[in-house]
């Protein structure tokens, strides 16, 4: 979901030193707590989740301030919407349904095995590892933690080193809600990230780039640790020729400019019918000018997280223009945007081609390529010729066409006539497919991801299994004659 996180090099030998020692000691402490109390009660889980919600509410001002310091500037309202509100909605949903999810689930028993009973018992896995990214440093740490705690697990979190102020606030929130034998946080750079990936967790969830996800999966495989990978990729937006371009522009601009495009499910490029390309480009420009009449000192417009990513986006832009792309920079007040402020004006790119890096890499910033198509089949083929994305957005009032497009494309999730909001619907699974991810969480799916579903068969006191025992002969021959009809 991000362009980089804690891991920047291929895991080799596990690092040594004080950070690695502290990491191992913390992990062993959580594992010992799991052995001592392997299945927290419903009441214990509910109390912990309730304290977590209270802590988030109590420290929301600190959260807003911490993210702003980490980014240089991040809109207060984007933090409240995308971090605080989404996290609280998720915790609330889990608490509303946890009792039903924990209840053993009866399963069908065929005539062969009756009068026995079968059911599935959902148990905690043990110690869950969470590697969270910098782009939403609270929500993407709190959501999997809440799901893992709801399932009865202990949790060890490794946040990104790119957002240290947010990490310190996250630690205070979690300390308010849980004792250190339930949820702990470890900090550090790439060496700690590598060592973290190699720990023998009972499950590991990583949120970050596809490239680093491969390294995490490789490291986890050494201990046969199951992984959930929440990655990213190039999420397409398709606008049908019949859809009003002004409406599409509003939702595309909102989804792209949220967090200055530093969102895993942000629209990465737009496919628009060739007859509407100019109109859509103009409409997006007009919308952005209305949303952000100024940029440099506008508290609503978010900065790029650090110099490294600011420079990376600059290189993507230079490469595209050098290879023939036309650039439309949307800077309503014609301001000079100082490099040290790390704000990049929303920029539309037309006449793009596959040879440009901006069409090969996840952008993760406020650059938006516009690609034209002639028929909807052409647009579908364009999407299907590329790695499967984390999200797909389609703008069209014709439900039959929308259904056809959904059936013929594969993506982690999708929105019709909207962007981003599929992530916030807690009763739907969130996850990618192929290069955009593996596994899913949110809502019940998150509870199940961090649970072991144990199959249990209970034999009745009076049963006929003696009919299946040797010595075999006429009796069992007759029985098979009945069962195999």
C-alpha positions in Angstrom: 0.0 0.0 0.0 2.9 2.3 0.3 6.0 2.8 -1.8 8.3 1.9 1.0 8.1 0.9 4.7 10.5 -0.4 7.2 12.2 -2.9 4.9 14.6 -1.4 2.3 16.8 -4.4 1.6 16.6 -8.1 1.2 16.5 -10.1 4.4 19.6 -12.1 4.9 21.1 -13.1 8.3 19.0 -11.9 11.2 20.5 -8.7 12.6 22.0 -8.6 16.1 22.4 -5.8 18.6 20.2 -4.2 21.3 17.2 -3.6 19.1 17.1 -7.3 17.9 17.5 -8.5 21.5 14.7 -6.2 22.7 12.5 -7.5 19.9 13.1 -11.1 20.7 12.5 -10.6 24.4 9.2 -8.7 23.7 8.1 -11.5 21.4 9.0 -14.2 23.9 7.1 -12.3 26.6 4.0 -12.2 24.5 4.3 -15.9 23.7 4.7 -16.8 27.4 1.5 -14.8 28.1 -0.3 -16.7 25.4 0.7 -20.0 26.9 -0.4 -18.9 30.4 -3.7 -17.6 29.1 -4.4 -19.0 25.6 -8.0 -17.9 25.2 -9.2 -14.6 26.7 -12.9 -14.5 27.5 -15.5 -12.6 25.6 -15.6 -10.1 28.5 -11.8 -9.6 28.5 -11.8 -9.0 24.7 -14.7 -6.5 24.9 -13.1 -4.6 27.8 -9.9 -4.2 25.9 -11.6 -3.1 22.7 -13.7 -0.6 24.7 -10.6 0.8 26.3 -9.0 1.1 22.9 -12.0 3.2 21.5 -11.9 5.4 24.6 -8.1 5.9 24.2 -8.5 6.9 20.6 -11.2 9.4 21.5 -9.2 10.8 24.4 -6.1 11.3 22.3 -7.5 12.4 19.0 -6.0 15.9 19.3 -2.6 14.3 19.8 -3.1 12.1 16.8 -3.9 15.0 14.6 -0.9 17.0 15.8 1.5 14.0 15.5 0.6 13.2 11.9 0.9 16.9 11.0 4.4 17.0 12.4 5.4 13.8 10.7 4.1 15.0 7.3 5.0 18.7 7.6 1.3 19.3 7.0 -1.7 16.9 6.9 -5.2 18.1 6.9 -6.8 17.8 10.4 -10.0 16.7 8.8 -8.3 14.0 6.6 -6.8 12.6 9.8 -10.2 12.7 11.6 -11.9 11.0 8.6 -9.4 8.5 7.4 -7.7 7.6 10.7 -9.9 8.3 13.7 -13.4 7.9 12.4 -12.6 4.7 10.3 -10.7 3.2 13.3 -13.6 3.9 15.7 -16.2 2.6 13.3 -14.2 -0.6 12.9 -13.9 -1.1 16.7 -17.6 -0.4 17.2 -18.6 -2.9 14.5 -16.4 -5.7 16.0 -17.8 -5.1 19.5 -21.4 -5.3 18.2 -20.8 -8.7 16.6 -18.1 -10.4 18.6 -20.4 -12.6 20.7 -21.9 -14.1 17.6 -18.6 -14.6 15.9 -17.1 -16.4 19.0 -20.1 -18.8 19.2 -19.3 -22.3 18.0 -20.9 -22.9 14.6 -22.9 -26.0 13.9 -22.1 -27.9 10.7 -24.1 -30.5 8.7 -23.5 -34.2 9.5 -24.4 -36.7 6.7 -26.4 -39.9 7.4 -23.1 -41.8 7.5 -21.9 -40.1 10.7 -25.2 -39.5 12.5 -26.1 -39.2 15.3 -22.8 -37.5 15.9 -22.6 -33.7 15.9 -20.1 -31.4 14.1 -19.2 -27.8 14.8 -16.4 -25.3 14.2 -14.7 -23.8 17.2 -12.8 -20.5 16.6 -9.7 -20.2 18.7 -7.0 -17.5 19.0 -3.9 -18.2 16.9 -1.5 -16.9 19.5 0.9 -14.0 18.8 0.1 -11.9 15.7 2.7 -9.6 14.1 1.6 -6.3 12.4 3.9 -4.3 10.2 2.1 -1.0 9.6 3.0 1.8 7.1 3.5 5.5 7.3 0.7 6.8 5.1 -2.1 6.2 7.6 0.0 5.4 10.7 -2.8 5.1 13.2 -5.7 3.5 11.2 -3.5 0.8 9.5 -2.1 -0.2 12.9 -5.2 0.0 14.9 -7.6 -1.9 12.6 -5.6 -5.2 12.4 -4.8 -4.9 16.1 -8.5 -4.6 17.0 -9.3 -7.6 14.8 -6.5 -9.7 16.3 -7.4 -8.8 19.9 -11.1 -9.5 19.1 -10.0 -13.0 18.1 -8.2 -13.4 21.4 -4.6 -12.9 20.3 -1.5 -11.0 21.6 -0.2 -8.5 19.2 3.3 -7.1 18.4 3.4 -4.1 16.1 6.2 -2.7 14.1 5.3 0.8 12.8 7.1 2.7 10.0 10.1 4.7 11.1 9.0 7.4 8.7 6.4 8.7 11.2 8.1 8.7 14.6 5.7 11.3 16.2 2.7 9.2 15.2 4.4 6.1 16.6 4.9 7.7 20.0 1.3 8.7 20.1 0.2 5.2 19.0 2.3 3.7 21.8 0.5 5.9 24.3 -2.9 4.9 22.9 -2.2 1.2 23.1 -0.7 1.6 26.6 -4.0 3.2 27.7 -5.9 0.2 26.4 -3.8 -2.9 27.0 -1.1 -4.2 29.3 2.2 -4.9 27.6 1.6 -8.6 27.7 -1.4 -8.1 25.3 -0.2 -5.5 22.8 3.4 -4.2 22.4 5.1 -1.9 19.9 8.7 -2.2 18.8 10.5 0.6 16.9 13.5 0.8 14.6 14.7 0.9 11.1 15.3 -1.7 8.3 17.3 -4.0 10.6 14.4 -4.3 13.1 11.9 -4.7 10.2 14.0 -7.7 8.9 14.2 -9.3 12.2 10.5 -8.8 12.9 9.6 -10.6 9.6 11.7 -13.6 10.7 10.0 -14.1 14.1 7.9 -17.3 14.4 4.6 -15.5 14.7 1.3 -17.4 14.5 0.2 -14.9 11.8 1.9 -11.9 10.2 0.1 -9.0 8.6 2.1 -6.6 6.4 0.9 -3.4 4.8 3.2 -1.9 2.3 4.6 -2.1 -1.2 4.4 -5.2 -3.4 8.2 -5.3 -3.7 8.7 -5.4 0.1 5.8 -7.7 0.5 7.8 -10.4 -1.4 10.6 -10.0 1.0 8.3 -10.2 4.0 6.7 -13.4 2.6 10.1 -14.9 1.9 11.3 -14.2 5.5 8.1 -15.5 7.1 8.3 -18.7 5.0 11.4 -19.7 7.0 9.1 -20.4 10.0 6.0 -21.3 7.9 4.2 -18.2 9.2 0.9 -17.6 7.4 0.8 -14.0 6.0 -1.7 -11.4 5.1 -0.2 -9.0 2.6 -2.0 -5.7 2.1 -0.1 -4.2 -0.9 -1.0 -1.7 -3.6 -0.5 -1.3 -7.3 -2.1 0.8 -10.0 -5.8 1.2 -9.2 -7.7 2.2 -12.4 -10.6 4.5 -12.7 -12.9 4.0 -15.8 -15.4 6.8 -16.8 -18.1 5.7 -19.3 -18.9 8.2 -22.0 -22.5 8.5 -20.8 -21.5 9.5 -17.2 -21.5 13.3 -16.4 -17.9 14.3 -16.4 -18.4 16.9 -13.7 -19.7 14.3 -11.2 -16.9 11.9 -12.0 -14.3 14.7 -11.7 -15.5 15.6 -8.2 -15.1 12.0 -6.8 -11.9 11.3 -8.7 -10.3 14.6 -7.5 -11.4 13.9 -3.9 -10.1 10.3 -4.0 -6.8 11.4 -5.6 -6.1 14.5 -3.4 -7.0 12.8 -0.1 -3.6 12.7 1.7 -2.0 14.1 -1.4 -2.5 10.8 -3.2 -0.6 8.9 -0.5 -3.3 6.3 -0.3 -3.1 2.6 -1.3 -6.5 2.7 -3.0 -6.2 6.2 -4.5 -7.1 6.4 -8.2 -3.8 5.8 -9.9 -4.8 6.5 -13.5 -8.0 7.3 -15.4 -9.4 5.6 -18.5 -11.9 7.9 -20.2 -13.6 7.7 -23.6 -11.7 9.7 -26.2 -14.7 11.9 -26.8 -14.8 13.1 -23.2 -11.1 13.3 -22.4 -10.8 17.1 -22.7 -14.0 17.7 -20.8 -12.9 15.4 -17.9 -9.5 17.0 -17.7 -11.0 20.4 -17.6 -13.6 19.3 -15.0 -10.9 17.7 -12.7 -8.9 20.9 -12.9 -11.9 23.0 -12.0 -12.8 20.8 -9.1 -9.3 20.8 -7.7 -9.3 24.7 -7.9 -12.5 24.8 -6.0 -11.3 22.3 -3.4 -7.9 24.0 -2.9 -7.9 27.7 -4.0 -4.4 27.9 -2.6 -1.8 25.2 -1.8 1.4 26.5 -0.1 -0.2 27.5 3.2 -3.5 25.7 2.9 -3.9 23.5 5.9 -6.4 21.3 3.9 -3.7 20.3 1.4 -1.4 17.6 2.6 2.4 17.5 2.0 4.5 14.5 0.8 5.7 12.6 3.9 9.5 13.1 3.4 12.2 14.3 1.0 12.8 10.9 -0.4 9.2 10.4 -1.6 9.1 14.1 -2.8 12.1 13.5 -5.0 10.8 10.2 -6.2 7.6 11.9 -7.4 9.7 14.6 -9.1 11.6 11.9 -11.0 8.4 10.3 -12.1 7.2 13.6 -13.5 10.5 14.4 -15.2 10.5 11.0 -16.8 7.0 11.3 -18.1 7.5 14.7 -19.7 10.8 13.7 -21.2 9.0 10.8 -22.9 6.2 12.9 -24.4 3.6 13.4 -21.7 1.7 16.7 -21.5 1.6 18.1 -18.0 -1.2 20.2 -16.5 -0.2 21.5 -13.1 -3.2 22.7 -11.1 -1.9 25.5 -9.0 -4.8 28.0 -8.7 -2.9 30.8 -7.0 0.2 30.3 -9.2 2.3 29.9 -6.0 5.9 28.9 -5.6 5.9 25.7 -3.7 9.2 25.6 -1.7 11.0 22.2 -1.8 11.3 22.2 2.0 7.5 22.4 2.3 7.2 19.1 0.2 3.9 20.1 -1.4 3.4 19.0 -5.0 0.5 20.6 -7.0 -2.1 18.2 -8.3 -0.9 17.4 -11.8 -2.7 15.7 -14.7 -0.7 13.9 -17.3 -2.0 13.3 -20.8 -0.5 11.6 -23.9 1.1 9.0 -21.6 2.6 5.7 -22.8 3.5 2.4 -21.2 7.2 3.2 -21.4 6.9 5.9 -18.8 7.7 5.1 -15.2 4.5 6.8 -14.1 2.6 4.1 -16.0 4.7 1.3 -14.5 4.9 2.1 -10.8 2.4 2.9 -8.2 2.4 6.7 -8.1 1.4 7.3 -4.4 1.2 11.0 -4.9 -0.8 13.8 -6.5 0.0 12.9 -10.2 -2.8 11.5 -12.3 -2.3 10.1 -15.8 -5.3 10.3 -18.2 -5.6 7.5 -20.8 -8.2 7.4 -23.5 -10.2 4.4 -24.9 -12.6 3.9 -27.8 -14.8 1.1 -26.4 -15.6 -0.2 -23.0 -14.1 -3.6 -24.1 -10.8 -1.7 -24.9 -10.8 -0.3 -21.4 -11.5 -3.7 -19.8 -8.7 -5.2 -21.9 -6.3 -2.4 -20.8 -7.0 -3.2 -17.2 -6.7 -7.0 -17.6 -3.4 -6.7 -19.4 -1.8 -5.3 -16.2 -1.3 -6.7 -12.7 -4.5 -7.1 -10.7 -5.1 -3.9 -8.8 -6.2 -3.3 -5.2 -9.1 -1.2 -6.2 -11.1 -0.5 -9.4 -13.5 2.5 -9.8 -16.2 2.7 -12.5 -18.5 5.6 -13.3 -21.7 4.7 -15.1 -25.4 4.8 -14.3 -26.1 1.7 -16.4 -26.1 -1.2 -13.9 -25.9 -3.9 -16.6 -22.6 -2.4 -18.0 -21.3 -2.0 -14.4 -22.1 -5.6 -13.6 -20.4 -6.8 -16.9 -17.3 -4.8 -16.0 -17.1 -6.2 -12.5 -17.5 -9.7 -13.9 -14.8 -9.3 -16.5 -12.2 -7.7 -14.3 -10.4 -8.8 -11.1 -9.5 -6.4 -8.3 -9.2 -6.5 -4.6 -12.3 -4.3 -4.3 -14.4 -1.9 -6.4 -16.6 1.2 -6.2 -19.3 2.2 -8.6 -19.7 6.0 -9.0 -17.4 6.7 -6.0 -13.8 6.3 -4.9 -12.2 5.1 -1.6 -15.3 4.4 0.4 -15.2 0.7 -0.1 -12.4 0.7 2.5 -14.6 2.1 5.2 -17.5 -0.4 4.9 -16.6 -2.6 7.9 -18.9 -5.4 6.9 -16.9 -6.1 3.7 -13.5 -7.8 3.5 -10.6 -5.6 2.5 -7.6 -7.1 0.7 -5.9 -7.4 -2.6 -5.4 -10.2 -5.2 -2.2 -11.3 -6.8 0.4 -8.5 -6.8 -2.0 -6.2 -4.8 -2.2 -8.5 -1.9 -3.0 -11.9 -0.2 -5.7 -12.4 2.3 -8.1 -9.9 3.8 -9.4 -8.4 7.0 -12.0 -5.9 8.3 -15.2 -7.0 10.1 -15.9 -10.7 10.4 -13.2 -11.4 7.9 -10.6 -9.9 10.2 -11.8 -11.9 13.1 -11.6 -15.1 11.0 -8.2 -14.2 9.6 -6.7 -14.1 13.1 -8.6 -17.2 14.3 -8.0 -20.9 13.9 -11.2 -22.6 12.9 -11.0 -26.0 14.6 -13.2 -28.7 13.2 -14.8 -30.7 16.1 -16.8 -33.9 15.8 -18.7 -35.2 18.9 -19.9 -38.7 18.9 -23.3 -39.5 20.5 -23.4 -41.8 23.4 -25.5 -44.3 21.5 -24.2 -44.8 17.9 -23.7 -47.4 15.3 -20.0 -47.1 14.5 -19.5 -50.7 15.6 -21.0 -51.6 12.2 -17.9 -50.3 10.6 -15.4 -52.3 12.6 -13.7 -55.5 11.5 -14.0 -58.4 11.0 -15.6 -57.4 7.7 -18.1 -59.5 6.0 -21.8 -59.7 5.0 -22.8 -57.0 7.6 -20.6 -54.3 6.2 -21.3 -55.3 2.6 -25.0 -54.7 3.2 -24.2 -51.4 4.9 -22.2 -50.1 1.9 -24.9 -51.2 -0.4 -27.2 -48.8 1.5 -24.7 -45.9 1.9 -23.4 -46.0 -1.7 -26.7 -45.8 -3.5 
